[in-house]
């Protein structure tokens, strides 16, 4: 009797959807890991985790009713994702697009076109992953801003520094602040974390504006401090230390520092100010 009930449960559509979702998530995280882009993999892992958590929180209130057209379109999207990802060997922009397309396809299979609005938070989170760091440089020269602020920090810390464009020149060495070190990745990561925070906790309209701004500023300042440290290490001819803080685990330490300060801000400036009986509301 127990075996028959188990077979019936497995045959239910929701369990097939769960299996398909797990397969798509595992596939996309594997592709992200193969790119050796730690920021991309970390962002996708965090955002997929948040999406799963949000779905689980409201799964009992979701309406599961899909039509033939929505189901066929959702299945076609999944087939397209599998076909496209099968030819990807390194970094490809589609790796960023795939999570959003997967979210759309799964939502269509589960609830149809009319039920898409139930998943607007999750789809918004997955859509954020699409933004490539390189696109930010088209609008703002972040590298130049980072170089200016790093030079400002070094000057007020007592170092003799000369800035020429994106070059920081000290007494015995210089560093170039190129786009990859400008802090765009860190800012996008913390901005994404602020989006997650706003979706998961009740906030006022003013806080919805302040939180993303603070996230960007924290990431920018912490990364500028990292660049200043790298410039000092070059001047001191500390090549091993420079490699550690530039490419090794040291770069991750600064990301953790950014998240720590952002967490402190959210805790003391927002969460601590909320009334204890305040219930969770939608963003």
C-alpha positions as CSV (number, residue, x, y, z in Angstrom):
1,X,0.0,0.0,0.0
2,X,2.8,2.3,0.9
3,X,4.6,1.5,-2.4
4,X,1.4,2.3,-4.4
5,X,1.0,5.7,-2.7
6,X,4.6,6.5,-3.4
7,X,4.2,5.7,-7.1
8,X,1.1,7.9,-7.2
9,X,3.0,10.8,-5.6
10,X,5.8,10.5,-8.1
11,X,3.4,10.6,-11.0
12,X,2.0,14.0,-9.8
13,X,3.0,17.0,-12.0
14,X,4.5,19.0,-9.2
15,X,7.1,16.3,-8.6
16,X,8.0,16.3,-12.3
17,X,8.3,20.1,-12.1
18,X,10.6,19.8,-9.1
19,X,12.8,17.3,-10.9
20,X,13.0,19.5,-14.0
21,X,13.8,22.6,-11.8
22,X,16.6,20.8,-10.0
23,X,18.1,19.6,-13.2
24,X,18.1,23.1,-14.8
25,X,19.6,24.7,-11.7
26,X,22.3,22.0,-11.5
27,X,23.1,22.5,-15.2
28,X,23.4,26.2,-15.0
29,X,25.5,26.2,-11.8
30,X,27.8,23.7,-13.5
31,X,28.2,25.9,-16.5
32,X,28.9,28.9,-14.3
33,X,31.5,27.0,-12.4
34,X,33.3,26.0,-15.6
35,X,33.8,29.7,-16.5
36,X,36.1,30.1,-13.4
37,X,34.2,33.3,-12.7
38,X,33.7,33.2,-9.0
39,X,31.5,36.3,-8.9
40,X,29.1,34.8,-11.5
41,X,28.9,31.4,-9.8
42,X,28.4,33.0,-6.4
43,X,25.7,35.3,-7.7
44,X,23.8,32.5,-9.4
45,X,24.1,30.2,-6.4
46,X,22.8,32.9,-4.0
47,X,20.0,34.0,-6.3
48,X,18.8,30.4,-7.1
49,X,18.9,29.7,-3.3
50,X,16.7,32.8,-2.6
51,X,14.3,31.8,-5.4
52,X,13.9,28.3,-4.0
53,X,13.3,29.8,-0.5
54,X,10.7,32.3,-1.7
55,X,8.8,29.6,-3.7
56,X,8.9,27.3,-0.7
57,X,7.5,30.0,1.6
58,X,4.4,30.5,-0.5
59,X,4.0,27.1,-2.2
60,X,0.8,26.4,-0.4
61,X,-0.9,29.6,-1.8
62,X,0.3,29.1,-5.4
63,X,-2.2,28.3,-8.1
64,X,-1.1,25.4,-10.3
65,X,-3.2,25.5,-13.5
66,X,-1.6,25.6,-16.9
67,X,-3.1,25.4,-20.4
68,X,-1.9,23.6,-23.5
69,X,-0.3,26.7,-25.1
70,X,1.6,27.7,-21.9
71,X,2.8,24.1,-21.3
72,X,4.0,23.7,-24.9
73,X,5.7,27.1,-24.8
74,X,7.4,26.3,-21.5
75,X,8.5,22.9,-22.7
76,X,9.9,24.6,-25.9
77,X,11.9,27.1,-23.8
78,X,13.4,24.2,-21.8
79,X,14.3,22.4,-25.0
80,X,15.9,25.6,-26.3
81,X,17.9,26.0,-23.1
82,X,19.2,22.4,-23.2
83,X,20.1,22.7,-26.9
84,X,21.9,26.0,-26.4
85,X,23.8,25.1,-23.3
86,X,25.0,21.8,-24.9
87,X,27.3,23.8,-27.1
88,X,28.7,26.1,-24.4
89,X,32.3,25.2,-23.3
90,X,33.5,28.5,-21.6
91,X,32.0,31.8,-20.8
92,X,28.9,32.8,-22.8
93,X,26.4,35.5,-22.2
94,X,23.6,32.9,-22.4
95,X,24.8,31.5,-19.1
96,X,23.4,34.8,-17.5
97,X,20.2,34.6,-19.6
98,X,19.4,30.9,-18.9
99,X,18.2,31.3,-15.3
100,X,15.6,33.9,-16.3
101,X,14.4,31.7,-19.2
102,X,14.3,28.7,-16.9
103,X,12.2,30.7,-14.4
104,X,9.8,31.7,-17.2
105,X,9.5,28.2,-18.5
106,X,8.9,26.6,-15.1
107,X,6.3,29.2,-14.2
108,X,4.5,28.6,-17.5
109,X,4.5,24.8,-16.9
110,X,3.2,25.3,-13.3
111,X,0.7,28.0,-13.6
112,X,0.3,29.2,-17.2
113,X,0.4,32.7,-18.5
114,X,-2.2,34.0,-16.1
115,X,-0.2,32.7,-13.1
116,X,3.1,34.4,-14.1
117,X,2.3,37.3,-11.8
118,X,2.6,34.9,-8.8
119,X,6.3,34.6,-9.5
120,X,7.2,38.3,-10.2
121,X,9.7,38.4,-7.3
122,X,11.5,35.3,-8.3
123,X,11.6,36.3,-12.0
124,X,12.9,39.8,-11.0
125,X,15.8,38.2,-9.1
126,X,16.7,35.9,-12.0
127,X,16.4,38.8,-14.5
128,X,19.0,40.7,-12.4
129,X,21.6,38.0,-13.2
130,X,21.5,38.9,-16.9
131,X,23.3,42.3,-16.3
132,X,26.9,41.8,-17.4
133,X,29.5,43.9,-15.5
134,X,31.0,45.1,-18.8
135,X,27.7,46.9,-19.7
136,X,28.2,49.3,-16.7
137,X,31.3,50.7,-18.2
138,X,29.4,52.0,-21.2
139,X,27.6,54.5,-19.0
140,X,30.1,55.2,-16.3
141,X,33.9,55.1,-16.2
142,X,34.0,53.3,-12.9
143,X,37.8,52.5,-13.2
144,X,38.6,56.3,-13.3
145,X,36.3,57.0,-10.3
146,X,38.0,54.1,-8.3
147,X,41.5,55.4,-9.2
148,X,40.5,58.9,-8.0
149,X,39.1,57.6,-4.7
150,X,42.0,55.2,-4.1
151,X,44.5,58.1,-4.7
152,X,42.5,60.2,-2.2
153,X,42.8,57.4,0.4
154,X,46.5,57.0,-0.2
155,X,47.1,60.7,0.0
156,X,45.3,61.1,3.4
157,X,47.1,58.0,4.7
158,X,50.4,59.8,4.2
159,X,51.6,58.2,0.9
160,X,53.1,60.2,-1.9
161,X,50.9,59.2,-4.8
162,X,50.4,60.7,-8.3
163,X,47.4,59.7,-10.4
164,X,47.6,59.8,-14.2
165,X,44.2,58.7,-15.5
166,X,43.7,55.2,-14.1
167,X,47.4,54.8,-13.1
168,X,48.4,55.2,-9.4
169,X,52.1,56.0,-9.2
170,X,53.9,55.6,-5.9
171,X,57.6,56.0,-5.1
172,X,58.7,52.5,-6.2
173,X,55.9,51.2,-8.3
174,X,52.5,51.8,-10.0
175,X,49.3,50.0,-10.6
176,X,46.6,50.4,-13.3
177,X,43.0,50.3,-12.3
178,X,41.4,48.5,-15.3
179,X,37.8,47.6,-15.6
180,X,38.1,44.2,-14.0
181,X,39.5,45.8,-10.8
182,X,37.2,48.8,-10.8
183,X,34.8,47.1,-8.4
184,X,31.9,46.8,-10.8
185,X,31.5,43.1,-9.9
186,X,31.4,43.9,-6.2
187,X,28.9,46.6,-6.7
188,X,26.6,44.4,-8.8
189,X,26.8,41.6,-6.2
190,X,26.0,43.9,-3.3
191,X,23.3,45.6,-5.3
192,X,21.8,42.2,-6.0
193,X,22.0,41.4,-2.3
194,X,20.1,44.7,-1.6
195,X,17.4,43.6,-4.1
196,X,17.1,40.3,-2.2
197,X,16.9,42.1,1.1
198,X,14.1,44.4,-0.2
199,X,12.1,41.5,-1.4
200,X,12.4,39.5,1.8
201,X,11.9,42.2,4.4
202,X,9.3,45.0,4.8
203,X,10.7,48.4,4.0
204,X,9.4,51.9,3.4
205,X,9.7,53.8,0.1
206,X,12.6,55.8,1.4
207,X,14.4,52.7,2.5
208,X,13.9,51.1,-0.9
209,X,15.9,54.0,-2.4
210,X,18.5,54.2,0.4
211,X,19.4,50.5,0.6
212,X,20.6,50.1,-3.0
213,X,22.6,53.4,-2.8
214,X,24.3,52.3,0.4
215,X,25.1,48.9,-1.1
216,X,26.8,50.5,-4.1
217,X,28.7,53.0,-1.9
218,X,30.0,50.2,0.5
219,X,31.2,48.0,-2.4
220,X,32.8,51.0,-4.1
221,X,34.7,52.2,-1.0
222,X,35.8,48.8,0.1
223,X,37.1,48.0,-3.4
224,X,38.9,51.4,-3.5
225,X,40.6,50.5,-0.2
226,X,41.7,47.2,-1.8
227,X,43.2,49.0,-4.8
228,X,45.0,51.3,-2.4
229,X,46.5,48.3,-0.6
230,X,47.6,46.7,-3.9
231,X,49.3,50.0,-4.9
232,X,51.2,50.0,-1.5
233,X,52.2,46.3,-2.0
234,X,53.6,47.0,-5.4
235,X,55.6,50.0,-4.1
236,X,57.0,47.7,-1.4
237,X,57.9,45.0,-4.0
238,X,55.7,42.5,-2.2
239,X,54.7,40.4,-5.3
240,X,53.4,37.4,-3.4
241,X,51.2,39.5,-1.2
242,X,50.0,41.4,-4.2
243,X,49.0,38.2,-6.0
244,X,47.2,37.0,-2.9
245,X,45.1,40.2,-2.5
246,X,44.6,40.6,-6.2
247,X,43.8,37.2,-7.5
248,X,43.9,34.8,-4.6
249,X,41.7,34.3,-1.5
250,X,42.4,37.9,-0.4
251,X,40.1,39.3,-3.0
252,X,37.3,37.2,-1.5
253,X,38.1,38.6,1.9
254,X,37.2,42.1,0.7
255,X,33.9,40.8,-0.7
256,X,33.1,39.4,2.7
257,X,34.0,42.7,4.3
258,X,31.5,44.5,1.9
259,X,28.8,42.0,2.8
260,X,29.6,42.4,6.5
261,X,29.2,46.2,6.5
262,X,26.1,46.0,4.4
263,X,24.6,43.5,6.8
264,X,25.4,45.8,9.7
265,X,23.7,48.7,8.0
266,X,20.6,46.6,7.2
267,X,20.4,45.3,10.7
268,X,20.9,48.5,12.7
269,X,19.4,51.0,10.3
270,X,16.3,49.0,9.1
271,X,15.6,45.8,10.9
272,X,16.1,47.1,14.4
273,X,13.8,50.0,13.7
274,X,10.9,47.8,12.7
275,X,8.2,47.1,15.2
276,X,8.4,43.5,16.6
277,X,4.9,42.7,15.4
278,X,5.5,44.0,11.9
279,X,4.6,41.2,9.5
280,X,6.4,40.4,6.3
281,X,5.0,42.3,3.3
282,X,5.7,42.3,-0.4
283,X,8.1,44.8,-1.8
